[in-house]
Amino acid sequence: MKQKLLLSTLTLLFFSTNVFAQLKPELENEWIQSKSLGPIIEGTSIRWNFFADVKVDNLESIHGYEVKGSQKTKQISETSKITKGNLSLSSQPLTEKDYLWIYELGNTSLFFTFEITNNKAEKKVLNVPINFSEKTKETLRLVMEKNLNIKKETTKVPFYRNLDGRRWYVGNSGENEEQVLIEMIPDGTKIETWTEIYRLNLLKTIGSDNRATFMNAVKEGLSENCSSLKFNIISESSKEIFYEWSHDGCNGWPASTEISRMVTGPSHSTMFTFAYKDGKLPKDLREIYLTILEKEK
């Protein structure tokens, strides 16, 4: 009997849009729901394994690709008739270049897209980002050494997150008495000339008691000398507030949009933000930002 060891779990599931290399999160569609995606040890090899719940009887094919910006590498493929119910698909044995990420120190963020076709030639897509902690990768290295006799030196790589099919790298960071700030930009762009940025703020002095005062100050500051400002509370509860603002160009800044989710505790808050300053924010990209922000912790 073949022994399979599943070494990771699905963390997020994404649905693609027509924005190149920018993928919108979604847990499932009308045809299929992803349950897990991760590496397995099978016999003398390591492979990707995709486990899903198929909801319909007329699927003809599923092809799974690892996505790194403009690079798209097929890893999983099934072209036989796919029946309703549980589905488990494995890739061919991974080559060394496909599993080198296991030997990179720190957390790893990967991204897969699955193209699904039915017997009417209709297509749907699942987009699946998966994250591996350094602790999980340590375990995986030990398992590969024990079962496959594979042992390699670990390497240091810049920290990144694959948020939407693109790798986002740290472009700026800092800390003072009031906050911790990390700003990330898509691969291939520069912090000095950014048009998209993902920002993480730990606000050390903003808690549930003074959140309203903080939000009023944010709105007042943005409104100063900015008649085109639009400020919108998307949703609000005692634990978090989701808001966005945009303008047509103010105080030396080009037309810009920011969408933020602020999670509030008794004494501090964490704010997750996407900012865009390349004209009007496209509707599809706004939906991508919103869905990613909803999943952040």
C-alpha positions as CSV (number, residue, x, y, z in Angstrom):
1,M,0.0,0.0,0.0
2,K,1.3,3.4,-0.9
3,Q,1.9,5.7,2.1
4,K,1.0,9.4,1.5
5,L,2.0,12.1,3.9
6,L,0.2,15.4,3.5
7,L,2.4,18.2,4.8
8,S,0.4,21.4,4.3
9,T,-3.1,22.7,4.3
10,L,-5.0,25.1,2.1
11,T,-5.0,28.7,3.5
12,L,-6.8,30.7,0.9
13,L,-8.6,30.0,-2.3
14,F,-8.7,32.5,-5.2
15,F,-10.8,33.1,-8.3
16,S,-9.2,34.6,-11.4
17,T,-10.2,37.8,-13.2
18,N,-9.2,39.3,-16.5
19,V,-6.6,41.4,-14.8
20,F,-3.3,39.8,-15.9
21,A,-1.5,38.0,-13.0
22,Q,-3.9,39.5,-10.4
23,L,-6.2,37.0,-8.9
24,K,-9.3,37.4,-6.8
25,P,-9.9,35.3,-3.7
26,E,-12.9,32.9,-3.6
27,L,-13.3,29.6,-1.7
28,E,-15.3,27.8,-4.3
29,N,-17.4,28.0,-7.4
30,E,-20.6,26.3,-8.7
31,W,-18.6,23.2,-9.9
32,I,-15.9,22.5,-7.4
33,Q,-14.6,23.4,-3.9
34,S,-10.9,23.1,-3.0
35,K,-10.2,21.3,0.2
36,S,-6.4,21.1,0.4
37,L,-3.3,21.6,-1.7
38,G,0.1,20.5,-0.6
39,P,3.2,18.3,-1.1
40,I,3.0,14.6,-0.4
41,I,5.6,11.8,-0.2
42,E,4.6,9.0,-2.5
43,G,6.9,6.1,-3.0
44,T,10.3,7.5,-3.9
45,S,9.2,11.0,-4.9
46,I,7.6,14.2,-3.7
47,R,4.5,15.4,-5.6
48,W,1.8,18.0,-5.3
49,N,-1.6,16.7,-4.2
50,F,-4.9,18.6,-4.8
51,F,-8.0,17.4,-2.9
52,A,-11.4,18.8,-3.8
53,D,-15.2,18.3,-3.6
54,V,-16.7,18.1,-7.1
55,K,-20.4,19.3,-7.2
56,V,-21.4,18.3,-10.8
57,D,-21.2,15.3,-13.1
58,N,-20.1,16.9,-16.3
59,L,-16.4,18.0,-15.8
60,E,-14.0,16.9,-18.5
61,S,-10.6,18.3,-17.3
62,I,-8.7,20.0,-14.6
63,H,-5.2,21.6,-15.1
64,G,-3.3,23.1,-12.2
65,Y,-0.5,25.6,-12.7
66,E,1.9,27.3,-10.3
67,V,1.8,31.0,-10.9
68,K,4.7,33.5,-10.3
69,G,3.7,36.7,-12.0
70,S,4.0,36.1,-15.8
71,Q,5.4,32.6,-15.2
72,K,2.8,29.7,-15.3
73,T,4.0,26.1,-14.8
74,K,1.7,23.2,-15.2
75,Q,1.9,20.8,-12.2
76,I,-1.4,18.9,-12.1
77,S,-3.5,17.5,-15.0
78,E,-6.6,15.3,-15.3
79,T,-8.3,14.8,-18.6
80,S,-10.5,11.7,-17.8
81,K,-14.1,12.0,-16.9
82,I,-14.4,13.5,-13.4
83,T,-17.2,12.3,-11.3
84,K,-19.2,14.0,-8.6
85,G,-17.8,13.7,-5.0
86,N,-14.3,13.6,-3.6
87,L,-11.4,14.2,-6.0
88,S,-7.7,13.6,-5.4
89,L,-5.2,14.5,-8.0
90,S,-1.4,14.2,-7.8
91,S,1.3,15.8,-10.0
92,Q,4.2,14.0,-11.6
93,P,7.3,13.7,-9.4
94,L,8.7,17.2,-8.7
95,T,12.1,18.1,-10.1
96,E,14.6,19.8,-7.9
97,K,13.7,23.3,-9.2
98,D,10.1,22.6,-8.2
99,Y,10.9,21.9,-4.5
100,L,13.9,24.2,-3.8
101,W,11.5,26.5,-1.9
102,I,11.5,23.9,0.8
103,Y,15.2,24.8,1.5
104,E,14.6,28.6,1.6
105,L,14.7,29.9,5.1
106,G,11.6,31.6,6.4
107,N,7.9,31.4,5.4
108,T,7.1,30.6,1.8
109,S,4.0,31.8,-0.1
110,L,3.1,30.0,-3.4
111,F,0.1,30.4,-5.8
112,F,-1.7,28.0,-8.0
113,T,-4.5,28.4,-10.5
114,F,-6.8,25.6,-11.6
115,E,-8.5,25.7,-15.0
116,I,-11.6,23.5,-15.1
117,T,-13.6,22.6,-18.2
118,N,-16.9,20.8,-18.6
119,N,-18.4,18.8,-21.4
120,K,-19.9,21.9,-23.0
121,A,-16.4,23.5,-23.2
122,E,-17.3,26.0,-20.5
123,K,-14.5,27.0,-18.2
124,K,-14.1,28.1,-14.6
125,V,-11.1,28.8,-12.5
126,L,-9.9,28.3,-8.9
127,N,-6.9,30.3,-7.7
128,V,-5.2,28.9,-4.6
129,P,-2.5,30.6,-2.6
130,I,-0.8,28.4,0.0
131,N,1.5,29.5,2.8
132,F,4.2,27.4,4.6
133,S,5.7,28.4,7.9
134,E,9.4,27.8,8.6
135,K,8.4,25.2,11.2
136,T,6.4,23.3,8.6
137,K,9.3,23.4,6.1
138,E,11.7,22.1,8.8
139,T,9.4,19.1,9.2
140,L,9.2,18.6,5.5
141,R,13.0,18.7,5.2
142,L,13.3,16.0,7.8
143,V,10.7,13.8,6.1
144,M,12.4,14.2,2.7
145,E,15.8,13.3,4.2
146,K,14.3,10.2,5.9
147,N,12.1,9.0,3.1
148,L,13.9,10.2,0.0
149,N,17.5,10.6,1.1
150,I,17.4,14.2,0.0
151,K,19.4,16.7,2.1
152,K,20.3,20.2,1.0
153,E,21.8,23.3,2.6
154,T,19.2,26.0,3.4
155,T,19.5,29.4,1.7
156,K,18.4,32.9,2.7
157,V,15.9,34.7,0.3
158,P,14.2,38.1,0.6
159,F,10.8,37.9,2.4
160,Y,7.9,38.0,0.0
161,R,4.2,37.2,-0.1
162,N,2.3,35.9,-3.2
163,L,-0.9,37.8,-2.6
164,D,-2.6,37.7,-6.0
165,G,-0.4,35.6,-8.3
166,R,2.4,38.2,-8.0
167,R,5.2,38.2,-5.5
168,W,5.1,41.3,-3.2
169,Y,8.4,42.3,-1.6
170,V,9.2,44.6,1.3
171,G,10.0,48.1,-0.1
172,N,10.0,50.0,3.2
173,S,9.7,49.4,6.9
174,G,10.1,51.2,10.2
175,E,9.0,51.5,13.8
176,N,8.5,54.3,16.3
177,E,6.6,54.8,19.6
178,E,3.3,54.9,17.8
179,Q,3.5,52.3,15.1
180,V,5.2,49.5,13.2
181,L,5.1,49.9,9.4
182,I,5.8,47.4,6.6
183,E,5.1,48.4,3.0
184,M,5.2,45.8,0.2
185,I,5.3,46.3,-3.6
186,P,4.8,43.9,-6.5
187,D,7.9,42.2,-8.0
188,G,9.5,44.3,-10.7
189,T,8.4,47.7,-9.2
190,K,10.3,50.3,-7.1
191,I,9.2,51.9,-3.9
192,E,10.2,55.3,-5.2
193,T,7.7,55.0,-8.2
194,W,5.0,52.7,-6.8
195,T,1.5,52.7,-8.2
196,E,0.3,49.8,-6.0
197,I,1.4,49.2,-2.4
198,Y,0.3,46.8,0.4
199,R,0.7,48.3,3.8
200,L,0.7,46.7,7.3
201,N,0.5,48.9,10.3
202,L,0.6,47.9,14.0
203,L,-0.9,51.0,15.7
204,K,0.4,50.8,19.3
205,T,-1.8,53.5,20.8
206,I,-5.1,53.1,19.0
207,G,-7.5,50.8,20.7
208,S,-11.3,50.3,21.0
209,D,-11.7,53.4,23.2
210,N,-10.1,55.9,20.8
211,R,-10.7,54.3,17.4
212,A,-13.5,56.7,16.6
213,T,-11.3,59.7,17.4
214,F,-8.6,58.3,15.2
215,M,-11.0,57.7,12.3
216,N,-12.3,61.3,12.5
217,A,-8.7,62.6,12.4
218,V,-8.0,60.5,9.4
219,K,-11.0,61.8,7.5
220,E,-10.3,65.4,8.5
221,G,-6.7,65.2,7.4
222,L,-7.7,63.8,4.0
223,S,-10.4,66.4,3.5
224,E,-8.1,69.4,4.0
225,N,-7.8,71.2,0.6
226,C,-9.3,68.2,-1.2
227,S,-12.8,68.9,-2.5
228,S,-12.9,65.7,-4.6
229,L,-12.4,63.4,-1.6
230,K,-14.8,60.5,-1.3
231,F,-14.7,58.7,2.1
232,N,-16.8,55.5,2.6
233,I,-17.3,53.2,5.6
234,I,-17.8,49.8,4.0
235,S,-18.6,47.9,7.2
236,E,-18.0,48.5,10.9
237,S,-18.3,46.4,14.1
238,S,-16.8,46.7,17.6
239,K,-13.8,44.6,16.5
240,E,-13.0,46.1,13.1
241,I,-13.8,48.8,10.5
242,F,-13.5,48.5,6.8
243,Y,-13.2,51.8,4.9
244,E,-12.0,53.3,1.7
245,W,-11.2,56.8,0.3
246,S,-10.4,58.2,-3.1
247,H,-9.8,61.6,-4.7
248,D,-9.1,63.0,-8.2
249,G,-5.8,64.5,-7.2
250,C,-5.1,66.6,-4.1
251,N,-2.2,68.4,-2.4
252,G,0.3,67.3,-5.0
253,W,-0.8,63.7,-5.1
254,P,-2.2,62.1,-8.3
255,A,-5.7,60.5,-8.3
256,S,-5.5,57.9,-5.6
257,T,-7.5,55.2,-3.7
258,E,-6.9,53.4,-0.4
259,I,-8.9,50.5,1.0
260,S,-8.2,49.6,4.6
261,R,-9.3,47.0,7.2
262,M,-8.6,48.0,10.8
263,V,-8.8,45.3,13.4
264,T,-9.1,46.8,16.9
265,G,-8.1,45.4,20.3
266,P,-8.4,46.9,23.7
267,S,-5.1,48.8,23.5
268,H,-3.8,48.6,19.9
269,S,-5.0,48.0,16.4
270,T,-3.7,46.3,13.2
271,M,-4.4,48.0,9.9
272,F,-4.2,46.2,6.5
273,T,-4.2,48.6,3.5
274,F,-4.0,48.5,-0.3
275,A,-3.2,51.8,-1.9
276,Y,-3.4,52.7,-5.6
277,K,-2.3,55.9,-7.3
278,D,-2.5,55.2,-11.1
279,G,-5.8,57.0,-11.8
280,K,-9.2,55.5,-11.1
281,L,-9.1,52.1,-9.4
282,P,-10.4,49.4,-11.7
283,K,-13.5,47.6,-10.4
284,D,-11.9,44.2,-10.8
285,L,-8.8,45.2,-8.9
286,R,-10.9,46.8,-6.1
287,E,-12.7,43.4,-5.6
288,I,-9.3,41.7,-5.4
289,Y,-8.1,44.1,-2.8
290,L,-11.3,43.7,-0.8
291,T,-11.2,40.0,-0.8
292,I,-7.6,39.7,0.2
293,L,-8.1,42.2,3.0
294,E,-11.0,40.2,4.4
295,K,-8.7,37.2,4.9
296,E,-5.8,39.0,6.5
297,K,-5.1,38.2,10.2
